[in-house]
């Protein structure tokens, strides 16, 4: 998967319905590229690579903590419900 060079102009993927989103979250794994919707007015929203996923991902995928890293080296720990 190619990383978006200019995150400011990158467009996020479309949102999934509730069932599709649940199934998609359960399939995520380290190394996958995802879009993070930064809840802080979108200041750091953009494409990131998953580093780790919290251990409760199978039971409550939306509540799991996901560690992300951008191509520029920025790191964030976010709720899985904030990514798409």
Secondary structure, DSSP 8 states (H G I E B T S, - for coil): ----S-TTT--------HHHHHHHHHH--TT-EEEE--TTTTTT-EEEEEEEE-GGGTT-GGG-EEEEE-TTS-EEEEEGGGB-
